[in-house]
Amino acid sequence: MRTASEENERRAAEEEARRFRLLVESVRDYGIFMLTPTGHVSTWNQGAARLKGYTANEIIGRHFSVFYPAEDVAAQKTERELEGATRDGRFEDEGWRIRKDGTRFWANVVITALRNADGELIGFGKVTRDLTERKQTEERLRALAAETAALAEKARLQEFHERFIGILGHDLRNPLAALDMGVALLKRQLGADASRARVLDRMASSARRMSRMIEQILDLTRTRVVGGFEMVPGPVDLRALLAAVVDEVQIANPTAALHLIGTETLGKWDRDRLEQVFSNLVSNAVHYGAAGTPVTVTLRPERDAVSVDVHNHNAGAPIPDAIQAAVFDAYRRGTRDSRSATTAGLGHGLHISREIARAHGGDIVLHSNAGGTTFSVRLPRAAGAGSA
Amino acid sequence: MTQGTPAKKVLIVEDEEDLREMMRDVLEAHGFRVVTATDGQAALEALAREDDVGLVLLDLLMPRMDGWDFVKRVREIGAAPHTPIVVHSSAPAEPPPSVTRVLRKPIDTDRLLAVVDEFVKRG
Protein backbone atom coordinates (compact mmCIF):
# COMPACT_ATOMS: atom_id res chain seq x y z
CA MET A 1 0.00 0.00 0.00
CA ARG A 2 1.28 3.38 -0.91
CA THR A 3 0.59 6.46 1.12
CA ALA A 4 -1.05 9.41 -0.57
CA SER A 5 2.19 11.34 -0.68
CA GLU A 6 4.00 8.38 -2.26
CA GLU A 7 1.23 8.20 -4.83
CA ASN A 8 1.66 11.92 -5.58
CA GLU A 9 5.42 11.51 -5.97
CA ARG A 10 4.91 8.61 -8.33
CA ARG A 11 2.48 10.64 -10.43
CA ALA A 12 4.81 13.61 -10.49
CA ALA A 13 7.69 11.35 -11.58
CA GLU A 14 5.53 9.78 -14.29
CA GLU A 15 4.50 13.22 -15.47
CA GLU A 16 8.12 14.32 -15.62
CA ALA A 17 9.10 11.20 -17.52
CA ARG A 18 6.24 11.81 -19.98
CA ARG A 19 7.29 15.40 -20.54
CA PHE A 20 10.89 14.36 -20.94
CA ARG A 21 9.88 11.73 -23.49
CA LEU A 22 7.87 14.42 -25.32
CA LEU A 23 10.91 16.67 -25.34
CA VAL A 24 13.15 13.94 -26.70
CA GLU A 25 10.61 12.88 -29.28
CA SER A 26 10.14 16.39 -30.57
CA VAL A 27 13.84 17.19 -31.01
CA ARG A 28 14.37 17.44 -34.75
CA ASP A 29 18.06 18.19 -35.13
CA TYR A 30 19.37 15.18 -33.28
CA GLY A 31 18.53 11.56 -33.73
CA ILE A 32 17.95 10.39 -30.15
CA PHE A 33 16.90 6.81 -29.54
CA MET A 34 17.54 3.80 -27.37
CA LEU A 35 18.99 0.42 -28.07
CA THR A 36 18.41 -2.79 -26.15
CA PRO A 37 21.56 -4.40 -24.63
CA THR A 38 21.77 -6.47 -27.83
CA GLY A 39 21.70 -3.37 -30.05
CA HIS A 40 18.10 -3.45 -31.24
CA VAL A 41 16.27 -0.15 -31.62
CA SER A 42 13.73 0.33 -28.83
CA THR A 43 12.70 4.01 -29.08
CA TRP A 44 12.75 6.58 -31.94
CA ASN A 45 12.37 10.31 -32.17
CA GLN A 46 11.54 12.82 -34.90
CA GLY A 47 15.17 13.75 -35.36
CA ALA A 48 16.13 10.14 -35.96
CA ALA A 49 13.25 9.74 -38.41
CA ARG A 50 14.29 12.88 -40.25
CA LEU A 51 17.98 11.93 -40.27
CA LYS A 52 17.71 8.28 -41.18
CA GLY A 53 14.43 8.16 -43.06
CA TYR A 54 12.76 5.35 -41.07
CA THR A 55 9.48 5.75 -39.22
CA ALA A 56 9.28 4.37 -35.67
CA ASN A 57 7.21 1.45 -36.92
CA GLU A 58 9.76 0.53 -39.52
CA ILE A 59 12.79 0.57 -37.30
CA ILE A 60 11.86 -0.39 -33.76
CA GLY A 61 13.00 -3.94 -33.10
CA ARG A 62 15.65 -3.90 -35.86
CA HIS A 63 19.37 -4.11 -35.12
CA PHE A 64 21.18 -0.76 -35.32
CA SER A 65 23.73 -2.19 -37.77
CA VAL A 66 21.26 -1.20 -40.56
CA PHE A 67 22.59 2.35 -40.08
CA TYR A 68 26.17 1.33 -40.95
CA PRO A 69 27.91 0.79 -44.28
CA ALA A 70 28.33 -2.88 -45.13
CA GLU A 71 32.12 -2.72 -44.73
CA ASP A 72 31.75 -1.42 -41.16
CA VAL A 73 29.28 -4.18 -40.32
CA ALA A 74 31.64 -6.75 -41.80
CA ALA A 75 34.43 -5.30 -39.68
CA GLN A 76 32.23 -5.75 -36.58
CA LYS A 77 32.25 -2.06 -35.87
CA THR A 78 28.79 -2.16 -34.26
CA GLU A 79 29.87 -4.81 -31.76
CA ARG A 80 32.98 -2.85 -30.88
CA GLU A 81 30.99 0.34 -30.33
CA LEU A 82 28.62 -1.38 -27.89
CA GLU A 83 31.56 -3.05 -26.15
CA GLY A 84 33.28 0.32 -25.84
CA ALA A 85 30.19 1.98 -24.42
CA THR A 86 29.63 -0.93 -21.99
CA ARG A 87 33.23 -0.83 -20.81
CA ASP A 88 33.76 2.95 -20.63
CA GLY A 89 30.20 4.16 -20.18
CA ARG A 90 30.40 6.18 -23.40
CA PHE A 91 31.55 5.72 -26.97
CA GLU A 92 31.91 8.51 -29.51
CA ASP A 93 32.60 8.20 -33.22
CA GLU A 94 32.46 10.14 -36.46
CA GLY A 95 31.87 8.33 -39.71
CA TRP A 96 29.63 7.53 -42.62
CA ARG A 97 26.14 6.23 -41.87
CA ILE A 98 23.45 4.99 -44.23
CA ARG A 99 19.92 6.34 -44.61
CA LYS A 100 16.96 4.18 -45.44
CA ASP A 101 17.22 5.26 -49.10
CA GLY A 102 20.84 4.07 -49.19
CA THR A 103 22.46 7.53 -49.26
CA ARG A 104 25.32 8.28 -46.93
CA PHE A 105 25.70 11.05 -44.39
CA TRP A 106 28.60 11.99 -42.16
CA ALA A 107 27.54 11.49 -38.56
CA ASN A 108 28.73 12.24 -35.09
CA VAL A 109 27.50 9.42 -32.88
CA VAL A 110 27.55 9.14 -29.08
CA ILE A 111 26.49 5.85 -27.51
CA THR A 112 25.92 5.91 -23.74
CA ALA A 113 25.46 2.79 -21.61
CA LEU A 114 22.28 2.95 -19.50
CA ARG A 115 22.26 1.08 -16.17
CA ASN A 116 19.63 0.63 -13.49
CA ALA A 117 20.09 1.33 -9.80
CA ASP A 118 21.82 -2.03 -9.40
CA GLY A 119 24.33 -1.23 -12.11
CA GLU A 120 22.81 -3.70 -14.50
CA LEU A 121 23.01 -2.79 -18.23
CA ILE A 122 19.49 -2.08 -19.48
CA GLY A 123 20.39 -0.67 -22.90
CA PHE A 124 22.10 2.21 -24.67
CA GLY A 125 21.19 5.78 -25.45
CA LYS A 126 22.28 6.87 -28.90
CA VAL A 127 22.54 10.46 -30.12
CA THR A 128 23.31 11.04 -33.78
CA ARG A 129 24.09 14.36 -35.47
CA ASP A 130 24.37 14.98 -39.20
CA LEU A 131 27.75 16.65 -39.86
CA THR A 132 27.70 16.22 -43.65
CA GLU A 133 27.72 19.95 -44.22
CA ARG A 134 30.61 20.49 -41.85
CA LYS A 135 32.45 17.61 -43.48
CA GLN A 136 31.84 19.11 -46.92
CA THR A 137 33.02 22.50 -45.72
CA GLU A 138 36.15 20.90 -44.32
CA GLU A 139 36.75 19.12 -47.59
CA ARG A 140 36.20 22.31 -49.55
CA LEU A 141 38.67 24.08 -47.26
CA ARG A 142 41.16 21.27 -47.71
CA ALA A 143 40.75 21.41 -51.49
CA LEU A 144 41.13 25.17 -51.36
CA ALA A 145 44.29 24.87 -49.28
CA ALA A 146 45.68 22.31 -51.72
CA GLU A 147 44.83 24.60 -54.62
CA THR A 148 46.47 27.55 -52.90
CA ALA A 149 49.56 25.47 -52.24
CA ALA A 150 49.64 24.37 -55.88
CA LEU A 151 49.37 27.98 -57.03
CA ALA A 152 52.15 29.03 -54.69
CA GLU A 153 54.29 26.21 -56.03
CA LYS A 154 53.55 27.31 -59.58
CA ALA A 155 54.49 30.88 -58.72
CA ARG A 156 57.68 29.66 -57.10
CA LEU A 157 58.53 27.65 -60.20
CA GLN A 158 57.77 30.62 -62.43
CA GLU A 159 60.05 32.79 -60.35
CA PHE A 160 62.75 30.15 -60.55
CA HIS A 161 62.43 30.02 -64.35
CA GLU A 162 62.61 33.76 -64.61
CA ARG A 163 65.71 33.81 -62.47
CA PHE A 164 67.12 31.00 -64.61
CA ILE A 165 66.52 33.11 -67.69
CA GLY A 166 68.22 36.00 -65.97
CA ILE A 167 71.28 33.88 -65.24
CA LEU A 168 71.44 32.65 -68.81
CA GLY A 169 70.81 36.05 -70.28
CA HIS A 170 73.20 38.06 -68.22
CA ASP A 171 75.70 35.94 -66.38
CA LEU A 172 76.55 33.53 -69.18
CA ARG A 173 76.67 36.01 -72.00
CA ASN A 174 79.06 38.45 -70.41
CA PRO A 175 82.04 36.08 -70.21
CA LEU A 176 81.38 35.05 -73.79
CA ALA A 177 81.41 38.64 -74.91
CA ALA A 178 84.72 39.13 -73.12
CA LEU A 179 86.07 36.01 -74.82
CA ASP A 180 84.89 37.19 -78.20
CA MET A 181 86.49 40.59 -77.77
CA GLY A 182 89.72 39.09 -76.51
CA VAL A 183 89.98 36.90 -79.56
CA ALA A 184 89.30 39.84 -81.87
CA LEU A 185 91.92 41.89 -80.10
CA LEU A 186 94.56 39.14 -80.25
CA LYS A 187 93.84 38.57 -83.90
CA ARG A 188 94.41 42.24 -84.62
CA GLN A 189 97.69 42.23 -82.69
CA LEU A 190 98.82 39.02 -84.34
CA GLY A 191 98.82 40.48 -87.81
CA ALA A 192 99.65 38.10 -90.63
CA ASP A 193 100.35 34.90 -88.70
CA ALA A 194 97.87 32.71 -90.55
CA SER A 195 98.15 29.51 -88.52
CA ARG A 196 97.60 31.30 -85.23
CA ALA A 197 94.82 33.37 -86.74
CA ARG A 198 93.08 30.13 -87.65
CA VAL A 199 93.20 29.03 -84.02
CA LEU A 200 91.71 32.35 -82.97
CA ASP A 201 89.01 32.04 -85.64
CA ARG A 202 88.05 28.68 -84.19
CA MET A 203 87.91 30.17 -80.71
CA ALA A 204 85.79 33.05 -81.96
CA SER A 205 83.40 30.79 -83.79
CA SER A 206 83.08 28.54 -80.74
CA ALA A 207 82.27 31.52 -78.57
CA ARG A 208 79.71 32.75 -81.08
CA ARG A 209 78.17 29.32 -81.39
CA MET A 210 77.84 29.06 -77.65
CA SER A 211 76.35 32.50 -77.61
CA ARG A 212 73.74 31.48 -80.18
CA MET A 213 72.93 28.34 -78.21
CA ILE A 214 72.35 30.44 -75.13
CA GLU A 215 70.04 32.67 -77.17
CA GLN A 216 68.10 29.62 -78.31
CA ILE A 217 67.79 28.19 -74.83
CA LEU A 218 66.59 31.57 -73.65
CA ASP A 219 64.02 31.83 -76.42
CA LEU A 220 62.88 28.28 -75.96
CA THR A 221 62.47 28.83 -72.25
CA ARG A 222 60.45 31.94 -72.99
CA THR A 223 58.13 30.08 -75.35
CA ARG A 224 57.77 27.02 -73.18
CA VAL A 225 57.79 28.26 -69.65
CA VAL A 226 57.38 31.94 -69.16
CA GLY A 227 54.36 32.35 -71.41
CA GLY A 228 55.69 33.35 -74.78
CA PHE A 229 57.62 36.21 -76.26
CA GLU A 230 56.94 39.75 -75.31
CA MET A 231 56.65 41.62 -78.56
CA VAL A 232 57.76 45.22 -78.83
CA PRO A 233 56.10 46.31 -82.07
CA GLY A 234 57.09 49.50 -83.83
CA PRO A 235 57.01 50.88 -87.35
CA VAL A 236 59.17 48.76 -89.63
CA ASP A 237 59.91 48.78 -93.35
CA LEU A 238 60.09 45.07 -94.00
CA ARG A 239 61.94 45.57 -97.29
CA ALA A 240 64.73 47.44 -95.50
CA LEU A 241 64.84 44.84 -92.73
CA LEU A 242 65.11 41.99 -95.24
CA ALA A 243 67.83 43.84 -97.14
CA ALA A 244 69.88 44.16 -93.96
CA VAL A 245 69.40 40.48 -93.15
CA VAL A 246 70.35 39.43 -96.68
CA ASP A 247 73.47 41.61 -96.51
CA GLU A 248 74.48 40.07 -93.21
CA VAL A 249 74.02 36.50 -94.46
CA GLN A 250 75.89 37.45 -97.63
CA ILE A 251 78.88 38.67 -95.60
CA ALA A 252 78.91 35.41 -93.65
CA ASN A 253 78.56 33.39 -96.88
CA PRO A 254 80.46 35.28 -99.57
CA THR A 255 79.88 32.67 -102.28
CA ALA A 256 76.11 32.41 -101.81
CA ALA A 257 73.79 33.92 -104.43
CA LEU A 258 71.06 35.83 -102.60
CA HIS A 259 68.21 37.72 -104.27
CA LEU A 260 65.67 39.97 -102.64
CA ILE A 261 62.50 40.86 -104.52
CA GLY A 262 60.07 43.46 -103.21
CA THR A 263 59.45 47.12 -102.51
CA GLU A 264 58.96 49.23 -99.41
CA THR A 265 56.42 47.50 -97.15
CA LEU A 266 55.40 49.18 -93.94
CA GLY A 267 53.87 47.61 -90.90
CA LYS A 268 54.11 47.46 -87.13
CA TRP A 269 56.25 44.59 -85.94
CA ASP A 270 58.99 43.74 -83.46
CA ARG A 271 62.06 44.63 -85.49
CA ASP A 272 64.63 42.60 -83.55
CA ARG A 273 62.44 39.52 -83.49
CA LEU A 274 61.71 39.67 -87.23
CA GLU A 275 65.42 40.06 -87.92
CA GLN A 276 65.90 36.89 -85.92
CA VAL A 277 63.23 35.03 -87.92
CA PHE A 278 64.53 36.03 -91.35
CA SER A 279 68.15 35.61 -90.37
CA ASN A 280 67.30 32.05 -89.35
CA LEU A 281 65.31 31.30 -92.52
CA VAL A 282 67.78 32.86 -94.95
CA SER A 283 70.79 31.22 -93.27
CA ASN A 284 69.01 27.88 -93.35
CA ALA A 285 68.17 28.34 -97.03
CA VAL A 286 71.84 28.97 -97.78
CA HIS A 287 73.14 26.10 -95.67
CA TYR A 288 70.63 23.47 -96.71
CA GLY A 289 70.16 24.53 -100.32
CA ALA A 290 72.03 23.03 -103.28
CA ALA A 291 75.51 24.54 -103.54
CA GLY A 292 75.81 27.12 -106.31
CA THR A 293 72.06 27.70 -106.61
CA PRO A 294 70.41 30.96 -105.62
CA VAL A 295 68.31 31.69 -102.56
CA THR A 296 65.40 34.02 -103.28
CA VAL A 297 63.58 36.13 -100.74
CA THR A 298 60.29 37.45 -102.11
CA LEU A 299 58.22 40.05 -100.33
CA ARG A 300 54.50 40.01 -101.20
CA PRO A 301 52.46 42.80 -99.70
CA GLU A 302 48.72 42.28 -99.38
CA ARG A 303 46.04 44.57 -97.98
CA ASP A 304 46.10 43.63 -94.31
CA ALA A 305 49.04 41.28 -94.26
CA VAL A 306 52.37 40.59 -95.89
CA SER A 307 54.02 37.34 -96.76
CA VAL A 308 57.67 36.63 -97.31
CA ASP A 309 58.82 33.54 -99.17
CA VAL A 310 62.33 32.25 -98.58
CA HIS A 311 63.08 29.80 -101.35
CA ASN A 312 66.02 27.54 -102.11
CA HIS A 313 66.81 24.69 -104.45
CA ASN A 314 66.99 21.33 -102.73
CA ALA A 315 70.42 19.84 -102.14
CA GLY A 316 68.84 16.40 -102.17
CA ALA A 317 65.30 15.11 -102.12
CA PRO A 318 62.53 17.50 -101.09
CA ILE A 319 61.53 17.43 -97.42
CA PRO A 320 58.97 14.58 -97.24
CA ASP A 321 55.38 15.68 -96.53
CA ALA A 322 55.30 13.55 -93.43
CA ILE A 323 58.02 15.50 -91.67
CA GLN A 324 57.24 18.97 -93.05
CA ALA A 325 55.21 19.85 -89.97
CA ALA A 326 57.76 18.27 -87.66
CA VAL A 327 60.63 20.52 -88.75
CA PHE A 328 59.07 23.22 -86.60
CA ASP A 329 59.10 21.06 -83.51
CA ALA A 330 61.59 21.83 -80.79
CA TYR A 331 64.35 19.30 -80.19
CA ARG A 332 64.77 18.09 -83.74
CA ARG A 333 66.69 19.07 -86.83
CA GLY A 334 65.94 18.06 -90.39
CA THR A 335 69.36 16.68 -91.15
CA ARG A 336 72.10 14.94 -89.32
CA ASP A 337 73.30 16.75 -86.23
CA SER A 338 76.40 18.25 -87.74
CA ARG A 339 77.68 21.01 -85.55
CA SER A 340 79.80 23.08 -87.84
CA ALA A 341 80.23 26.73 -87.12
CA THR A 342 77.69 27.63 -89.78
CA THR A 343 74.83 25.42 -88.63
CA ALA A 344 75.38 26.36 -85.04
CA GLY A 345 72.64 26.08 -82.52
CA LEU A 346 70.50 23.51 -80.91
CA GLY A 347 68.13 22.98 -83.80
CA HIS A 348 65.38 25.09 -82.31
CA GLY A 349 65.66 27.95 -84.75
CA LEU A 350 62.59 27.07 -86.82
CA HIS A 351 60.52 26.38 -83.75
CA ILE A 352 61.47 29.74 -82.28
CA SER A 353 60.90 31.51 -85.60
CA ARG A 354 57.41 30.11 -85.88
CA GLU A 355 56.66 31.10 -82.28
CA ILE A 356 57.74 34.64 -83.10
CA ALA A 357 55.55 34.71 -86.23
CA ARG A 358 52.63 33.43 -84.16
CA ALA A 359 53.26 35.99 -81.46
CA HIS A 360 52.72 38.57 -84.23
CA GLY A 361 49.43 36.87 -85.11
CA GLY A 362 51.00 35.23 -88.17
CA ASP A 363 52.50 31.87 -89.01
CA ILE A 364 55.19 30.09 -91.02
CA VAL A 365 54.42 27.26 -93.40
CA LEU A 366 56.71 25.06 -95.41
CA HIS A 367 56.34 23.80 -98.99
CA SER A 368 58.87 21.41 -100.39
CA ASN A 369 58.76 19.71 -103.76
CA ALA A 370 60.98 18.98 -106.72
CA GLY A 371 61.03 22.71 -107.54
CA GLY A 372 62.64 23.54 -104.22
CA THR A 373 61.81 24.36 -100.64
CA THR A 374 59.96 27.49 -99.56
CA PHE A 375 59.31 28.81 -96.08
CA SER A 376 56.43 31.30 -96.22
CA VAL A 377 56.11 33.76 -93.39
CA ARG A 378 52.78 35.48 -93.15
CA LEU A 379 52.40 38.50 -90.88
CA PRO A 380 49.35 40.67 -90.39
CA ARG A 381 50.11 44.36 -90.56
CA ALA A 382 49.25 45.70 -87.16
CA ALA A 383 46.68 48.47 -86.78
CA GLY A 384 48.10 51.76 -88.01
CA ALA A 385 50.29 49.97 -90.54
CA GLY A 386 51.39 52.07 -93.45
CA SER A 387 50.83 55.31 -91.61
CA ALA A 388 54.26 55.21 -90.04
CA MET B 1 95.71 63.54 -84.69
CA THR B 2 96.18 65.32 -81.41
CA GLN B 3 95.91 68.87 -82.61
CA GLY B 4 93.71 71.14 -80.53
CA THR B 5 91.70 69.55 -77.74
CA PRO B 6 92.47 65.92 -76.99
CA ALA B 7 89.77 63.34 -77.77
CA LYS B 8 87.17 62.78 -75.09
CA LYS B 9 87.11 59.69 -72.92
CA VAL B 10 84.80 56.71 -72.91
CA LEU B 11 83.44 55.80 -69.47
CA ILE B 12 82.78 52.07 -69.27
CA VAL B 13 80.39 51.15 -66.44
CA GLU B 14 80.35 47.37 -66.00
CA ASP B 15 80.51 45.26 -62.87
CA GLU B 16 81.95 42.19 -64.51
CA GLU B 17 85.71 42.59 -64.41
CA ASP B 18 86.65 40.43 -67.40
CA LEU B 19 84.20 42.11 -69.69
CA ARG B 20 85.00 45.58 -68.39
CA GLU B 21 88.74 45.18 -68.80
CA MET B 22 88.36 43.51 -72.17
CA MET B 23 86.26 46.40 -73.41
CA ARG B 24 88.93 48.73 -72.13
CA ASP B 25 91.68 46.78 -73.90
CA VAL B 26 89.77 46.73 -77.17
CA LEU B 27 88.91 50.42 -77.08
CA GLU B 28 92.42 51.45 -76.04
CA ALA B 29 93.92 49.25 -78.74
CA HIS B 30 91.82 51.19 -81.23
CA GLY B 31 93.04 54.50 -79.94
CA PHE B 32 90.26 55.53 -77.56
CA ARG B 33 90.86 57.00 -74.11
CA VAL B 34 89.04 55.02 -71.45
CA VAL B 35 88.02 55.31 -67.82
CA THR B 36 86.11 52.59 -66.03
CA ALA B 37 83.66 52.24 -63.16
CA THR B 38 82.39 49.09 -61.47
CA ASP B 39 78.87 50.34 -60.73
CA GLY B 40 76.58 53.35 -60.93
CA GLN B 41 77.95 54.98 -57.82
CA ALA B 42 81.55 54.72 -59.05
CA ALA B 43 80.38 56.05 -62.42
CA LEU B 44 78.89 59.16 -60.77
CA GLU B 45 82.20 59.72 -59.01
CA ALA B 46 84.08 59.26 -62.28
CA LEU B 47 81.83 61.83 -64.00
CA ALA B 48 82.53 64.29 -61.19
CA ARG B 49 86.28 63.63 -61.38
CA GLU B 50 86.77 63.51 -65.15
CA ASP B 51 85.64 66.56 -67.03
CA ASP B 52 86.18 65.16 -70.51
CA VAL B 53 83.94 62.09 -70.74
CA GLY B 54 82.43 61.99 -74.22
CA LEU B 55 80.43 58.77 -73.94
CA VAL B 56 79.09 56.52 -71.18
CA LEU B 57 78.80 52.80 -71.93
CA LEU B 58 76.39 51.62 -69.26
CA ASP B 59 75.53 48.16 -68.00
CA LEU B 60 72.13 47.92 -66.29
CA LEU B 61 72.34 45.05 -63.83
CA MET B 62 74.97 46.04 -61.28
CA PRO B 63 75.27 45.92 -57.51
CA ARG B 64 75.16 48.99 -55.26
CA MET B 65 73.73 51.36 -57.89
CA ASP B 66 72.26 49.86 -61.05
CA GLY B 67 72.02 51.46 -64.47
CA TRP B 68 68.45 52.74 -64.03
CA ASP B 69 69.34 54.52 -60.78
CA PHE B 70 72.51 55.88 -62.32
CA VAL B 71 70.60 57.50 -65.20
CA LYS B 72 67.98 58.88 -62.81
CA ARG B 73 70.68 60.34 -60.55
CA VAL B 74 72.67 61.80 -63.45
CA ARG B 75 69.55 63.57 -64.74
CA GLU B 76 68.63 64.80 -61.24
CA ILE B 77 71.96 66.42 -60.56
CA GLY B 78 72.37 67.55 -64.16
CA ALA B 79 75.75 65.87 -64.50
CA ALA B 80 77.13 65.66 -68.02
CA PRO B 81 73.87 66.76 -69.63
CA HIS B 82 75.22 66.48 -73.16
CA THR B 83 77.13 63.23 -72.74
CA PRO B 84 75.48 60.39 -74.65
CA ILE B 85 74.69 57.26 -72.65
CA VAL B 86 74.69 53.96 -74.51
CA VAL B 87 73.22 51.07 -72.57
CA HIS B 88 74.76 47.66 -73.11
CA SER B 89 72.65 45.08 -71.38
CA SER B 90 70.87 41.81 -71.63
CA ALA B 91 68.39 42.77 -68.96
CA PRO B 92 64.92 41.89 -70.21
CA ALA B 93 63.44 44.94 -68.51
CA GLU B 94 62.95 48.30 -70.20
CA PRO B 95 66.10 50.41 -70.41
CA PRO B 96 65.87 53.77 -68.65
CA PRO B 97 64.21 56.48 -70.74
CA SER B 98 66.40 59.24 -72.09
CA VAL B 99 69.40 57.07 -72.89
CA THR B 100 70.90 57.63 -76.30
CA ARG B 101 71.10 54.08 -77.56
CA VAL B 102 70.67 50.48 -76.43
CA LEU B 103 73.13 47.78 -77.44
CA ARG B 104 71.72 44.35 -76.83
CA LYS B 105 74.23 41.90 -75.40
CA PRO B 106 76.13 39.97 -76.45
CA ILE B 107 78.14 42.86 -77.81
CA ASP B 108 80.91 41.98 -80.22
CA THR B 109 83.96 44.02 -81.05
CA ASP B 110 82.61 45.38 -84.33
CA ARG B 111 79.39 46.69 -82.89
CA LEU B 112 81.22 48.12 -79.90
CA LEU B 113 83.71 49.97 -82.08
CA ALA B 114 80.99 51.17 -84.44
CA VAL B 115 78.93 52.74 -81.70
CA VAL B 116 81.92 54.30 -79.91
CA ASP B 117 83.22 55.70 -83.22
CA GLU B 118 79.88 57.40 -83.68
CA PHE B 119 80.21 59.50 -80.54
CA VAL B 120 83.91 59.86 -79.68
CA LYS B 121 87.03 60.60 -81.69
CA ARG B 122 89.98 58.29 -81.42
CA GLY B 123 92.74 60.08 -79.52
Interface residues (C-beta under 8 A of the other chain):
Chain A: I165 G166 G169 H170 R173 N174 P175 L176 A177 A178 D180 M181 G182 A184 L185 R188 Q189 R208 S211 E230 D272
Chain B: E16 D18 L19 M22 M23 D25 V26 A29 L61 S89 S90 A91 P92 R104 K105 P106 I107 D108 T109 D110 L112
